[in-house]
Amino acid sequence: MNSVGFMKKNNENSHYDDCARIDYIKFPKLLESKLEAGGDDMVCIGDDHQVKSSGVYIMSIQWETSGSGTFNNPNTLQPIYTPSEEDILNGEVILSVSAIGANNQPLSDSMTLEIIDEPPIPLKPVGEIQVCTNFGKSYQYSTQEFPEIRAYIWELNPPEEAGSWLGNENIIDIVWTPDFIGNISLKVKGVNPCGESIFSDSLNIEAFICDAIEEKTKEELVIIPIRPIELFI
């Protein structure tokens, strides 16, 4: 032993009797508990909601609602929730779940359940009611946006000859078929996961072949429809 109290090791006469054996021990992996309430979801008015939660290594499950609806079994992992009239009026509710995990670890999570009705009937479209089809110009038409509507289905009559558009929003740009002449009606309906509405009132549109006259005071074109001329002999 040296002056500071540490043993000084040498190999003389030891025969390795003072060696220690080291074993490499693998301890089992600690249990990892998980609890998820599921992503935000929606349910149609009049329907029940099957909760899509998940969890591992948990016990003492307890579901609660921010509203006044009911669970068929609040102590199971994936209960069925029935919204109340109050929930329906509020339009959404928060569903929360708690549980005890491994080593008495408290766990919790929540999700928002949106409660929606069938889509309302969209308002009559608005936009130009006299259009020129010989310039390749697009015309914009729109209807009021409703939060209950997830997509808008537009319809022209006649359906294919008059023009075309892309998209399913509450605003569309129509490109009229070149040199098409005639009367057209445009209407729209709303759809969502709970169903679809009937079509709106129709917007009546007249399509012409037009001349373009340059306006002197603005860098724009004034479009003048050319109506057929009737000759009386």
SULTA-V68321 format. One record per pair of residues at least 6 apart in sequence whose C-alpha atoms are under 8 Angstrom apart, sorted by the first residue. I is the first residue (numbers start at 1). GAP is how many residues later the second one is. D is the distance in Angstrom with one decimal. If there is no record, write none. Layout:
BEGIN
i=I gap=GAP d=D
i=I gap=GAP d=D
END
This chain:
BEGIN
i=1 gap=6 d=4.4
i=1 gap=7 d=5.7
i=2 gap=6 d=6.7
i=31 gap=26 d=7.4
i=31 gap=71 d=6.3
i=32 gap=24 d=7.9
i=32 gap=25 d=7.2
i=32 gap=69 d=8.0
i=32 gap=70 d=6.8
i=33 gap=22 d=7.3
i=33 gap=23 d=5.4
i=33 gap=24 d=5.0
i=33 gap=25 d=6.3
i=33 gap=68 d=5.2
i=33 gap=69 d=5.9
i=34 gap=20 d=7.9
i=34 gap=21 d=5.1
i=34 gap=22 d=5.3
i=34 gap=23 d=7.0
i=34 gap=24 d=7.4
i=34 gap=67 d=7.5
i=34 gap=73 d=7.6
i=35 gap=18 d=7.7
i=35 gap=19 d=6.0
i=35 gap=20 d=4.2
i=35 gap=21 d=6.8
i=35 gap=23 d=7.6
i=35 gap=63 d=8.0
i=35 gap=64 d=7.6
i=35 gap=72 d=6.5
i=35 gap=73 d=6.7
i=35 gap=74 d=6.9
i=36 gap=17 d=5.5
i=36 gap=18 d=5.3
i=36 gap=19 d=6.2
i=36 gap=72 d=7.6
i=36 gap=73 d=5.8
i=36 gap=74 d=7.6
i=37 gap=14 d=7.7
i=37 gap=15 d=6.9
i=37 gap=16 d=4.3
i=37 gap=17 d=6.6
i=37 gap=58 d=7.9
i=37 gap=59 d=7.0
i=37 gap=60 d=6.3
i=37 gap=72 d=5.4
i=37 gap=73 d=5.3
i=37 gap=74 d=6.0
i=38 gap=13 d=7.3
i=38 gap=14 d=5.3
i=38 gap=15 d=4.5
i=38 gap=16 d=7.0
i=38 gap=72 d=7.6
i=38 gap=73 d=6.4
i=39 gap=13 d=7.9
i=39 gap=72 d=6.0
i=39 gap=73 d=7.8
i=40 gap=71 d=5.1
i=40 gap=72 d=4.8
i=40 gap=73 d=6.0
i=40 gap=74 d=7.9
i=41 gap=70 d=7.7
i=41 gap=71 d=6.5
i=41 gap=72 d=5.0
i=41 gap=73 d=6.2
i=42 gap=71 d=5.2
i=42 gap=72 d=4.4
i=42 gap=73 d=5.7
i=42 gap=74 d=7.2
i=43 gap=6 d=6.1
i=43 gap=70 d=7.1
i=43 gap=71 d=6.3
i=43 gap=72 d=5.1
i=43 gap=73 d=6.4
i=44 gap=71 d=5.7
i=44 gap=72 d=5.1
i=44 gap=73 d=5.8
i=44 gap=74 d=7.6
i=44 gap=149 d=7.8
i=44 gap=150 d=5.7
i=45 gap=43 d=7.0
i=45 gap=70 d=6.1
i=45 gap=71 d=5.8
i=45 gap=72 d=5.4
i=47 gap=35 d=7.4
i=48 gap=32 d=6.6
i=48 gap=33 d=5.8
i=48 gap=34 d=4.8
i=48 gap=35 d=7.0
i=49 gap=31 d=5.6
i=49 gap=32 d=5.1
i=49 gap=33 d=6.5
i=50 gap=28 d=7.0
i=50 gap=29 d=6.4
i=50 gap=30 d=4.6
i=50 gap=31 d=6.5
i=51 gap=27 d=5.2
i=51 gap=28 d=5.8
i=51 gap=29 d=6.0
i=51 gap=30 d=7.2
i=52 gap=26 d=6.1
i=53 gap=24 d=6.5
i=53 gap=25 d=5.8
i=54 gap=23 d=6.8
i=54 gap=24 d=7.6
i=55 gap=22 d=7.5
i=57 gap=44 d=5.9
i=57 gap=45 d=6.3
i=58 gap=41 d=6.2
i=58 gap=42 d=5.5
i=58 gap=43 d=4.5
i=58 gap=44 d=6.8
i=59 gap=40 d=5.8
i=59 gap=41 d=5.3
i=59 gap=42 d=6.5
i=60 gap=15 d=7.1
i=60 gap=38 d=8.0
i=60 gap=39 d=5.2
i=60 gap=40 d=5.9
i=61 gap=13 d=7.6
i=61 gap=14 d=5.0
i=61 gap=15 d=6.2
i=61 gap=16 d=6.7
i=61 gap=36 d=7.0
i=61 gap=37 d=5.8
i=61 gap=38 d=4.5
i=61 gap=39 d=7.3
i=62 gap=12 d=5.6
i=62 gap=13 d=4.9
i=62 gap=14 d=7.5
i=62 gap=35 d=5.6
i=62 gap=36 d=5.3
i=62 gap=37 d=6.3
i=63 gap=8 d=7.8
i=63 gap=11 d=4.8
i=63 gap=12 d=6.5
i=63 gap=32 d=7.1
i=63 gap=33 d=5.7
i=63 gap=34 d=4.4
i=63 gap=35 d=6.6
i=64 gap=10 d=7.3
i=64 gap=31 d=5.9
i=64 gap=32 d=5.2
i=64 gap=33 d=6.4
i=65 gap=28 d=7.0
i=65 gap=29 d=5.8
i=65 gap=30 d=4.7
i=65 gap=31 d=6.2
i=66 gap=27 d=5.9
i=66 gap=28 d=5.3
i=66 gap=29 d=6.6
i=67 gap=17 d=7.7
i=67 gap=19 d=7.2
i=67 gap=20 d=5.8
i=67 gap=26 d=5.8
i=67 gap=27 d=7.4
i=68 gap=15 d=7.4
i=68 gap=16 d=5.9
i=68 gap=18 d=6.7
i=68 gap=19 d=6.7
i=69 gap=12 d=7.0
i=69 gap=13 d=5.6
i=69 gap=14 d=4.4
i=69 gap=15 d=4.5
i=69 gap=18 d=6.8
i=70 gap=11 d=5.7
i=70 gap=12 d=5.4
i=70 gap=13 d=6.8
i=70 gap=14 d=7.6
i=71 gap=8 d=6.2
i=71 gap=9 d=5.6
i=71 gap=10 d=4.5
i=71 gap=11 d=6.4
i=72 gap=7 d=6.1
i=72 gap=8 d=5.6
i=72 gap=9 d=6.6
i=72 gap=10 d=8.0
i=73 gap=6 d=5.6
i=73 gap=7 d=7.4
i=87 gap=6 d=6.2
i=87 gap=28 d=7.6
i=88 gap=27 d=6.0
i=88 gap=28 d=7.8
i=91 gap=23 d=6.0
i=91 gap=24 d=5.1
i=91 gap=25 d=6.7
i=92 gap=20 d=6.9
i=92 gap=21 d=5.5
i=92 gap=22 d=4.2
i=92 gap=23 d=5.3
i=93 gap=19 d=5.8
i=93 gap=20 d=5.3
i=93 gap=21 d=6.6
i=93 gap=22 d=7.9
i=94 gap=16 d=6.8
i=94 gap=17 d=5.7
i=94 gap=18 d=4.5
i=94 gap=19 d=6.1
i=95 gap=15 d=5.5
i=95 gap=16 d=5.5
i=95 gap=17 d=6.3
i=95 gap=18 d=7.1
i=96 gap=12 d=7.3
i=96 gap=13 d=5.8
i=96 gap=14 d=4.1
i=96 gap=15 d=6.6
i=97 gap=11 d=5.6
i=97 gap=12 d=5.6
i=97 gap=13 d=6.1
i=98 gap=8 d=7.4
i=98 gap=9 d=5.6
i=98 gap=10 d=4.2
i=98 gap=11 d=6.6
i=99 gap=7 d=6.1
i=99 gap=8 d=5.3
i=99 gap=9 d=6.4
i=100 gap=6 d=4.8
i=100 gap=7 d=5.9
i=101 gap=6 d=6.6
i=116 gap=32 d=6.8
i=116 gap=78 d=7.5
i=117 gap=31 d=7.1
i=117 gap=77 d=6.6
i=118 gap=30 d=7.5
i=118 gap=73 d=7.8
i=118 gap=74 d=7.0
i=118 gap=76 d=5.2
i=118 gap=77 d=5.4
i=118 gap=78 d=6.5
i=118 gap=79 d=7.2
i=119 gap=29 d=5.5
i=119 gap=30 d=5.3
i=119 gap=71 d=5.9
i=119 gap=72 d=5.9
i=119 gap=73 d=6.3
i=119 gap=75 d=7.6
i=119 gap=76 d=6.8
i=119 gap=77 d=5.9
i=119 gap=78 d=5.7
i=120 gap=26 d=7.8
i=120 gap=28 d=7.3
i=120 gap=29 d=7.3
i=120 gap=70 d=6.9
i=120 gap=77 d=6.0
i=121 gap=68 d=6.4
i=121 gap=69 d=6.5
i=121 gap=76 d=5.4
i=121 gap=77 d=6.1
i=121 gap=78 d=6.6
i=121 gap=79 d=6.0
i=122 gap=21 d=6.7
i=122 gap=22 d=6.9
i=122 gap=23 d=7.9
i=122 gap=24 d=7.9
i=122 gap=66 d=6.7
i=122 gap=67 d=5.9
i=122 gap=68 d=6.4
i=122 gap=77 d=7.3
i=122 gap=78 d=5.5
i=123 gap=20 d=5.9
i=123 gap=21 d=6.3
i=123 gap=77 d=5.9
i=123 gap=78 d=7.2
i=124 gap=19 d=6.5
i=124 gap=63 d=6.9
i=124 gap=64 d=7.7
i=124 gap=76 d=5.5
i=124 gap=77 d=5.0
i=124 gap=78 d=6.2
i=124 gap=79 d=6.6
i=125 gap=16 d=6.4
i=125 gap=17 d=5.4
i=125 gap=18 d=4.8
i=125 gap=61 d=7.3
i=125 gap=62 d=6.5
i=125 gap=63 d=7.3
i=125 gap=75 d=7.9
i=125 gap=76 d=7.8
i=125 gap=77 d=7.2
i=125 gap=78 d=6.0
i=126 gap=15 d=5.6
i=126 gap=16 d=5.6
i=126 gap=17 d=6.4
i=126 gap=77 d=7.1
i=127 gap=12 d=7.6
i=127 gap=13 d=6.3
i=127 gap=14 d=4.7
i=127 gap=15 d=6.9
i=128 gap=11 d=7.1
i=128 gap=12 d=7.7
i=128 gap=13 d=7.5
i=128 gap=77 d=7.4
i=129 gap=74 d=7.6
i=129 gap=75 d=6.5
i=129 gap=76 d=4.3
i=129 gap=77 d=6.0
i=130 gap=75 d=5.8
i=130 gap=76 d=4.9
i=130 gap=77 d=6.0
i=130 gap=78 d=7.5
i=131 gap=8 d=7.9
i=131 gap=74 d=7.4
i=131 gap=75 d=6.3
i=131 gap=76 d=4.9
i=131 gap=77 d=6.2
i=132 gap=44 d=8.0
i=132 gap=75 d=5.8
i=132 gap=76 d=5.0
i=132 gap=77 d=5.6
i=132 gap=78 d=5.6
i=132 gap=91 d=7.5
i=132 gap=93 d=7.0
i=133 gap=43 d=5.4
i=133 gap=44 d=6.2
i=133 gap=45 d=5.1
i=133 gap=46 d=5.2
i=133 gap=47 d=5.9
i=133 gap=48 d=7.6
i=133 gap=74 d=6.5
i=133 gap=75 d=6.2
i=133 gap=76 d=6.0
i=133 gap=77 d=7.5
i=134 gap=44 d=5.1
i=134 gap=45 d=5.0
i=134 gap=46 d=7.8
i=134 gap=75 d=5.8
i=134 gap=76 d=6.7
i=135 gap=43 d=7.5
i=136 gap=39 d=6.7
i=136 gap=40 d=7.1
i=136 gap=42 d=6.8
i=137 gap=38 d=6.4
i=137 gap=39 d=7.6
i=138 gap=35 d=5.8
i=138 gap=36 d=5.3
i=138 gap=37 d=4.5
i=138 gap=38 d=7.0
i=139 gap=34 d=5.3
i=139 gap=35 d=5.2
i=139 gap=36 d=6.6
i=140 gap=31 d=7.1
i=140 gap=32 d=5.7
i=140 gap=33 d=4.3
i=140 gap=34 d=6.3
i=141 gap=30 d=5.8
i=141 gap=31 d=5.5
i=141 gap=32 d=6.3
i=141 gap=33 d=7.6
i=142 gap=28 d=5.5
i=142 gap=29 d=4.3
i=142 gap=30 d=6.4
i=143 gap=27 d=5.4
i=143 gap=28 d=6.7
i=144 gap=26 d=6.8
i=145 gap=25 d=6.0
i=148 gap=44 d=7.1
i=149 gap=41 d=5.5
i=149 gap=42 d=5.6
i=149 gap=43 d=5.6
i=150 gap=40 d=7.3
i=150 gap=41 d=6.0
i=150 gap=42 d=5.0
i=150 gap=43 d=8.0
i=151 gap=17 d=5.6
i=151 gap=18 d=6.0
i=151 gap=19 d=7.8
i=151 gap=39 d=6.0
i=151 gap=40 d=5.4
i=151 gap=41 d=6.6
i=152 gap=16 d=4.9
i=152 gap=17 d=5.5
i=152 gap=18 d=6.0
i=152 gap=36 d=6.5
i=152 gap=37 d=5.8
i=152 gap=38 d=4.7
i=152 gap=39 d=6.3
i=153 gap=15 d=6.0
i=153 gap=35 d=5.5
i=153 gap=36 d=5.3
i=153 gap=37 d=6.2
i=153 gap=38 d=7.5
i=154 gap=14 d=7.4
i=154 gap=32 d=7.3
i=154 gap=33 d=5.9
i=154 gap=34 d=4.4
i=154 gap=35 d=6.7
i=155 gap=31 d=5.9
i=155 gap=32 d=5.5
i=155 gap=33 d=6.1
i=156 gap=6 d=7.6
i=156 gap=7 d=8.0
i=156 gap=28 d=6.9
i=156 gap=29 d=5.8
i=156 gap=30 d=4.8
i=156 gap=31 d=6.7
i=157 gap=27 d=5.7
i=157 gap=28 d=5.2
i=157 gap=29 d=6.6
i=158 gap=26 d=6.4
i=158 gap=27 d=7.5
i=161 gap=16 d=6.7
i=161 gap=19 d=7.6
i=162 gap=14 d=5.8
i=162 gap=15 d=5.3
i=162 gap=18 d=6.3
i=162 gap=22 d=7.3
i=163 gap=11 d=6.5
i=163 gap=12 d=5.5
i=163 gap=13 d=4.0
i=163 gap=14 d=4.7
i=164 gap=10 d=5.6
i=164 gap=11 d=5.6
i=164 gap=12 d=6.5
i=164 gap=13 d=7.5
i=165 gap=7 d=6.7
i=165 gap=8 d=6.0
i=165 gap=9 d=4.8
i=165 gap=10 d=6.4
i=166 gap=6 d=7.1
i=166 gap=7 d=7.4
i=179 gap=29 d=7.5
i=179 gap=30 d=6.0
i=180 gap=27 d=6.7
i=180 gap=28 d=7.1
i=180 gap=29 d=7.5
i=181 gap=25 d=7.7
i=181 gap=26 d=5.0
i=181 gap=27 d=5.1
i=181 gap=28 d=6.8
i=182 gap=24 d=6.0
i=182 gap=25 d=5.3
i=182 gap=26 d=7.1
i=183 gap=21 d=7.1
i=183 gap=22 d=5.8
i=183 gap=23 d=4.7
i=183 gap=24 d=6.3
i=184 gap=20 d=5.8
i=184 gap=21 d=5.0
i=184 gap=22 d=6.2
i=184 gap=23 d=7.4
i=185 gap=17 d=5.7
i=185 gap=18 d=5.4
i=185 gap=19 d=4.5
i=185 gap=20 d=5.9
i=186 gap=16 d=5.3
i=186 gap=17 d=5.1
i=186 gap=18 d=6.6
i=186 gap=19 d=7.6
i=187 gap=12 d=6.3
i=187 gap=13 d=5.6
i=187 gap=14 d=6.2
i=187 gap=15 d=4.7
i=187 gap=16 d=6.5
i=188 gap=11 d=5.3
i=188 gap=12 d=5.5
i=188 gap=14 d=8.0
i=189 gap=7 d=7.2
i=189 gap=8 d=5.7
i=189 gap=9 d=5.8
i=189 gap=10 d=4.4
i=189 gap=11 d=6.0
i=190 gap=6 d=5.6
i=190 gap=7 d=5.4
i=190 gap=8 d=7.7
i=190 gap=9 d=7.8
i=191 gap=6 d=6.4
i=208 gap=17 d=5.7
i=208 gap=18 d=6.6
i=208 gap=19 d=7.4
i=209 gap=16 d=6.2
i=209 gap=17 d=5.9
i=209 gap=18 d=8.0
i=210 gap=13 d=6.3
i=210 gap=14 d=5.5
i=210 gap=15 d=4.4
i=210 gap=16 d=5.3
i=211 gap=12 d=6.2
i=211 gap=13 d=5.6
i=211 gap=14 d=6.6
i=211 gap=15 d=6.9
i=212 gap=9 d=6.1
i=212 gap=10 d=5.9
i=212 gap=11 d=5.1
i=212 gap=12 d=6.5
i=213 gap=8 d=5.9
i=213 gap=9 d=5.5
i=213 gap=10 d=6.8
i=213 gap=11 d=7.7
i=214 gap=6 d=6.6
i=214 gap=7 d=5.1
i=214 gap=8 d=6.4
i=215 gap=6 d=6.1
i=215 gap=7 d=6.5
END
